[in-house]
Every structure is written in structure tokens, then in C-alpha cells.
Amino acid sequence: MGGVVAESKVDFGALAVLHKWPSLANQRRPDRASYQVSEGTLDACISAFMEKPAATRHLYEIRTAPQPPLVTEILSPEHVTELARLREFL
């Protein structure tokens, strides 16, 4: 069970970009493209994401190079939250 996490290494120093989706009434606008908010390391983007109010985090995503099996190219808000927990655990 816990073996996958223990054996999987996540490079939190990898280049990543935090994106935000335009919104209307706190909902993503599917007819608009997301835009870059900040660029830096995966660690810095996770920190910037976690500083956003919880009620607006669903409007953000992080894009980075995939690091299977834990990191995908586009990280959803739920995935970013899980990586933040993993980062704190490590």
C-alpha cells in the first residue's frame, strides 16, 4: 500500500506553471482559455496554489512535465492538494 509513495520520487524542483481559468459566478468558463498566473518550480507553484482561498482553488491548475505515476501534465486542484500533503509528509 504505502510502498508506491515511498518508492516514487517527485521532483518538486521541476519547472511548472500555475494557470487560472476565467470565471463567472465562481465557475470555470469553458469557452475561455486558462492563463498563466506564475511560473517557477513545482514546489513554488504548489505553495502559490495553497495560498489561494479554498473556495477559489477549483479555478486553478498546475502544468508541468509528467512524472509518472504521481505527477501528470495537468494537475487538478484535488491532485495539487494531495501533492501538497505528500510534500509536507516528506
Backbone as a printed PyTorch tensor [residue, N CA C, xyz], in Angstrom:
tensor([[[  0.8230,  -1.2000,   0.0000],
         [  0.0000,   0.0000,   0.0000],
         [  0.8620,   1.2570,   0.0000]],

        [[  1.6020,   1.4980,   1.0890],
         [  2.4140,   2.6990,   1.1870],
         [  3.6930,   2.6160,   0.3790]],

        [[  3.9670,   1.4370,  -0.2280],
         [  5.1930,   1.2520,  -0.9820],
         [  5.3200,   2.1640,  -2.1770]],

        [[  4.2220,   2.4230,  -2.8460],
         [  4.2610,   3.2710,  -4.0420],
         [  4.7480,   4.6720,  -3.6860]],

        [[  4.2220,   5.2280,  -2.6090],
         [  4.6220,   6.5770,  -2.1990],
         [  6.0870,   6.5730,  -1.7730]],

        [[  6.4950,   5.5620,  -1.0200],
         [  7.8650,   5.5020,  -0.5330],
         [  8.8510,   5.3560,  -1.6910]],

        [[  8.4690,   4.6090,  -2.7370],
         [  9.3710,   4.3530,  -3.8480],
         [  9.2910,   5.4430,  -4.9190]],

        [[  8.2120,   6.1690,  -4.9700],
         [  8.0310,   7.1940,  -6.0000],
         [  8.6820,   8.4950,  -5.5670]],

        [[  9.5070,   9.0110,  -6.4370],
         [ 10.1660,  10.2760,  -6.1520],
         [  9.4960,  11.3640,  -6.9840]],

        [[  9.1520,  12.4570,  -6.3540],
         [  8.5900,  13.5950,  -7.0640],
         [  9.6410,  14.6910,  -7.0540]],

        [[  9.9830,  15.2030,  -8.2320],
         [ 10.9450,  16.2900,  -8.3480],
         [ 10.1970,  17.6060,  -8.1720]],

        [[ 10.1860,  18.1100,  -6.9320],
         [  9.4800,  19.3510,  -6.6500],
         [ 10.2260,  20.5650,  -7.2100]],

        [[ 11.4420,  20.3420,  -7.7310],
         [ 12.2140,  21.4000,  -8.3550],
         [ 11.9730,  21.5160,  -9.8570]],

        [[ 11.1030,  20.6500, -10.3900],
         [ 10.8000,  20.6750, -11.8240],
         [ 10.0760,  21.9720, -12.1920]],

        [[ 10.2830,  22.4320, -13.4230],
         [  9.6180,  23.6390, -13.9090],
         [  8.1070,  23.4010, -13.9830]],

        [[  7.3430,  24.3740, -13.5090],
         [  5.8800,  24.2670, -13.5260],
         [  5.2760,  25.6490, -13.7150]],

        [[  4.0190,  25.6610, -14.1460],
         [  3.3000,  26.9100, -14.3820],
         [  1.9280,  26.8060, -13.7210]],

        [[  1.5800,  27.8210, -12.9350],
         [  0.2540,  27.8890, -12.3160],
         [ -0.6740,  28.6420, -13.2690]],

        [[ -1.7870,  28.0140, -13.6170],
         [ -2.7820,  28.6190, -14.5090],
         [ -4.0700,  28.8760, -13.7570]],

        [[ -4.8030,  29.8850, -14.1960],
         [ -6.1310,  30.1880, -13.6440],
         [ -7.1270,  30.2340, -14.7920]],

        [[ -8.2990,  29.7030, -14.5340],
         [ -9.3770,  29.7450, -15.5110],
         [-10.2220,  30.9880, -15.2840]],

        [[-10.5750,  31.6970, -16.3530],
         [-11.5390,  32.7970, -16.1950],
         [-12.8250,  32.2260, -15.5910]],

        [[-13.5020,  33.0260, -14.7990],
         [-14.6950,  32.5010, -14.1370],
         [-15.8430,  33.4940, -14.1940]],

        [[-17.0220,  32.9350, -14.0080],
         [-18.2440,  33.7110, -13.8990],
         [-19.0280,  33.0690, -12.7680]],

        [[-19.3770,  33.8380, -11.7690],
         [-20.0780,  33.3190, -10.5870],
         [-19.2990,  32.1650,  -9.9460]],

        [[-17.9640,  32.3210,  -9.8820],
         [-17.0640,  31.3520,  -9.2660],
         [-17.0710,  29.9910,  -9.9630]],

        [[-17.4390,  29.9690, -11.2400],
         [-17.4080,  28.7460, -12.0400],
         [-16.4900,  28.9630, -13.2360]],

        [[-15.7500,  27.9030, -13.6100],
         [-14.8770,  27.9910, -14.7750],
         [-15.6750,  28.3250, -16.0230]],

        [[-15.0890,  29.1440, -16.8660],
         [-15.6940,  29.4690, -18.1570],
         [-15.0900,  28.5340, -19.2050]],

        [[-15.8130,  27.5040, -19.6250],
         [-15.2500,  26.5470, -20.5890],
         [-15.0090,  27.1670, -21.9690]],

        [[-15.6110,  28.3180, -22.2270],
         [-15.4360,  28.9700, -23.5200],
         [-14.2040,  29.8700, -23.5560]],

        [[-13.4610,  29.9190, -22.4730],
         [-12.2480,  30.7480, -22.3840],
         [-11.0530,  29.8670, -22.0540]],

        [[ -9.8890,  30.3190, -22.4520],
         [ -8.6620,  29.5830, -22.1460],
         [ -8.1170,  30.0150, -20.7820]],

        [[ -7.4450,  29.0910, -20.1220],
         [ -6.7900,  29.4500, -18.8620],
         [ -5.5920,  30.3330, -19.1830]],

        [[ -5.1310,  31.0730, -18.1860],
         [ -3.9760,  31.9380, -18.3930],
         [ -2.9580,  31.7390, -17.2770]],

        [[ -1.6970,  32.0440, -17.5970],
         [ -0.6060,  31.8550, -16.6560],
         [ -0.6470,  32.8830, -15.5420]],

        [[ -0.5420,  32.4080, -14.3100],
         [ -0.5130,  33.2780, -13.1350],
         [  0.9330,  33.4180, -12.6490]],

        [[  1.6380,  32.3040, -12.5830],
         [  3.0350,  32.3390, -12.1630],
         [  3.7740,  31.1390, -12.7380]],

        [[  5.0970,  31.2600, -12.7710],
         [  5.9540,  30.1970, -13.2880],
         [  7.1030,  30.0290, -12.3210]],

        [[  7.5160,  28.8020, -12.1270],
         [  8.6250,  28.5270, -11.2240],
         [  8.7760,  27.0340, -11.0490]],

        [[  9.1860,  26.6310,  -9.8740],
         [  9.3100,  25.1970,  -9.5890],
         [  7.9380,  24.6260,  -9.2270]],

        [[  7.8360,  23.3310,  -9.3060],
         [  6.6000,  22.6670,  -8.8840],
         [  6.3240,  23.0160,  -7.4260]],

        [[  7.3510,  23.0400,  -6.6040],
         [  7.2090,  23.3980,  -5.1920],
         [  6.6230,  24.8040,  -5.0330]],

        [[  7.1700,  25.7700,  -5.7810],
         [  6.6870,  27.1560,  -5.6790],
         [  5.2490,  27.2710,  -6.1680]],

        [[  4.9130,  26.5430,  -7.2440],
         [  3.5400,  26.5970,  -7.7650],
         [  2.5480,  25.9590,  -6.7960]],

        [[  2.9490,  24.8690,  -6.1520],
         [  2.0830,  24.2420,  -5.1440],
         [  1.8570,  25.2220,  -3.9940]],

        [[  2.9270,  25.8970,  -3.5560],
         [  2.7960,  26.8700,  -2.4610],
         [  1.8740,  28.0150,  -2.8540]],

        [[  2.0410,  28.5340,  -4.0860],
         [  1.1910,  29.6330,  -4.5640],
         [ -0.2640,  29.1770,  -4.6350]],

        [[ -0.4910,  27.9450,  -5.0850],
         [ -1.8460,  27.3920,  -5.1580],
         [ -2.4630,  27.2940,  -3.7660]],

        [[ -1.6940,  26.7770,  -2.8110],
         [ -2.2150,  26.5660,  -1.4570],
         [ -2.5020,  27.8850,  -0.7490]],

        [[ -1.8820,  28.9810,  -1.2020],
         [ -2.1530,  30.3040,  -0.6180],
         [ -3.4730,  30.8920,  -1.1120]],

        [[ -4.0190,  30.3320,  -2.1890],
         [ -5.2970,  30.8240,  -2.7150],
         [ -6.4200,  30.4100,  -1.7600]],

        [[ -7.4760,  31.2210,  -1.6730],
         [ -8.6120,  30.8210,  -0.8270],
         [ -9.1800,  29.4770,  -1.2870]],

        [[ -9.4890,  28.6080,  -0.3370],
         [-10.0010,  27.2720,  -0.6680],
         [-11.2100,  27.3440,  -1.6010]],

        [[-12.0330,  28.3660,  -1.4510],
         [-13.2560,  28.4900,  -2.2530],
         [-12.9770,  28.8160,  -3.7270]],

        [[-11.7330,  29.2250,  -4.0490],
         [-11.4240,  29.5550,  -5.4480],
         [-10.3960,  28.6050,  -6.0600]],

        [[ -9.9040,  27.6500,  -5.3190],
         [ -8.8500,  26.7600,  -5.8320],
         [ -9.2890,  25.9490,  -7.0430]],

        [[-10.5720,  25.6870,  -7.1780],
         [-11.0510,  24.9090,  -8.3280],
         [-10.8370,  25.6570,  -9.6500]],

        [[-10.5000,  26.9310,  -9.5880],
         [-10.2570,  27.7220, -10.7960],
         [ -8.8010,  27.6420, -11.2570]],

        [[ -7.9650,  26.9240, -10.5200],
         [ -6.5330,  26.8540, -10.8180],
         [ -6.1080,  25.4420, -11.2010]],

        [[ -4.9910,  25.3530, -11.9340],
         [ -4.3570,  24.0820, -12.2150],
         [ -2.8720,  24.3470, -12.4050]],

        [[ -2.0750,  23.3150, -12.2280],
         [ -0.6350,  23.4270, -12.4330],
         [ -0.2680,  22.5480, -13.6120]],

        [[  0.5450,  23.1100, -14.4990],
         [  1.0360,  22.3610, -15.6590],
         [  2.5360,  22.1630, -15.5010]],

        [[  2.9780,  20.9130, -15.7180],
         [  4.3790,  20.5530, -15.5340],
         [  4.6890,  19.3210, -16.3670]],

        [[  5.9570,  18.9540, -16.4420],
         [  6.3270,  17.7240, -17.1480],
         [  5.8410,  16.5360, -16.3200]],

        [[  5.2440,  15.5330, -16.9710],
         [  4.7460,  14.3660, -16.2320],
         [  5.8740,  13.6390, -15.4890]],

        [[  5.5480,  13.1700, -14.3040],
         [  6.4590,  12.3430, -13.5030],
         [  5.6660,  11.1300, -13.0180]],

        [[  5.4250,  10.1530, -13.9060],
         [  4.6130,   9.0010, -13.5200],
         [  5.1820,   8.3000, -12.2890]],

        [[  4.3450,   7.7540, -11.4200],
         [  2.8860,   7.7050, -11.5430],
         [  2.1670,   8.8350, -10.7990]],

        [[  2.8970,   9.6690, -10.0590],
         [  2.2280,  10.6250,  -9.1740],
         [  1.9240,  11.9800,  -9.7870]],

        [[  2.6980,  12.3850, -10.8000],
         [  2.5220,  13.7260, -11.3610],
         [  2.1200,  13.6270, -12.8240]],

        [[  0.9820,  14.2330, -13.1610],
         [  0.5090,  14.2610, -14.5360],
         [  0.8250,  15.6270, -15.1440]],

        [[  0.6370,  15.7550, -16.4540],
         [  0.9770,  17.0040, -17.1420],
         [  0.1570,  18.1860, -16.6430]],

        [[ -1.1390,  17.9380, -16.4020],
         [ -2.0130,  18.9800, -15.8630],
         [ -2.5510,  18.4760, -14.5250]],

        [[ -2.2200,  19.2050, -13.4660],
         [ -2.6240,  18.7950, -12.1260],
         [ -3.9000,  19.5170, -11.7180]],

        [[ -4.9240,  18.7550, -11.4120],
         [ -6.1910,  19.3160, -10.9530],
         [ -6.0300,  19.8540,  -9.5370]],

        [[ -6.9680,  20.6890,  -9.0920],
         [ -6.8870,  21.2020,  -7.7140],
         [ -6.7920,  20.0830,  -6.6730]],

        [[ -7.5370,  19.0120,  -6.8640],
         [ -7.5080,  17.8990,  -5.9160],
         [ -6.1220,  17.2450,  -5.9040]],

        [[ -5.5390,  17.1020,  -7.0970],
         [ -4.2230,  16.4890,  -7.2290],
         [ -3.1550,  17.3690,  -6.5700]],

        [[ -3.2510,  18.6830,  -6.7600],
         [ -2.2930,  19.6090,  -6.1490],
         [ -2.3730,  19.5130,  -4.6290]],

        [[ -3.5820,  19.4420,  -4.1050],
         [ -3.7670,  19.3250,  -2.6530],
         [ -3.1120,  18.0500,  -2.1310]],

        [[ -3.2740,  16.9380,  -2.8590],
         [ -2.6480,  15.6790,  -2.4570],
         [ -1.1270,  15.7870,  -2.5060]],

        [[ -0.5830,  16.4210,  -3.5510],
         [  0.8720,  16.5960,  -3.6380],
         [  1.3890,  17.4880,  -2.5100]],

        [[  0.5990,  18.4910,  -2.1270],
         [  0.9880,  19.3560,  -1.0110],
         [  1.0860,  18.5400,   0.2750]],

        [[  0.1470,  17.6260,   0.4610],
         [  0.1800,  16.7550,   1.6470],
         [  1.3980,  15.8430,   1.5980]],

        [[  1.6750,  15.2900,   0.4220],
         [  2.8220,  14.4070,   0.2490],
         [  4.1180,  15.1760,   0.5410]],

        [[  4.2060,  16.3900,   0.0240],
         [  5.3850,  17.2450,   0.2220],
         [  5.6100,  17.4960,   1.7170]],

        [[  4.5310,  17.7740,   2.4530],
         [  4.6430,  18.0080,   3.8980],
         [  5.0760,  16.7280,   4.6160]],

        [[  4.5940,  15.5910,   4.1360],
         [  4.9160,  14.3130,   4.7390],
         [  6.3940,  13.9980,   4.5570]],

        [[  6.9390,  14.3490,   3.3870],
         [  8.3470,  14.0620,   3.0750],
         [  9.2320,  15.0680,   3.7640]]])
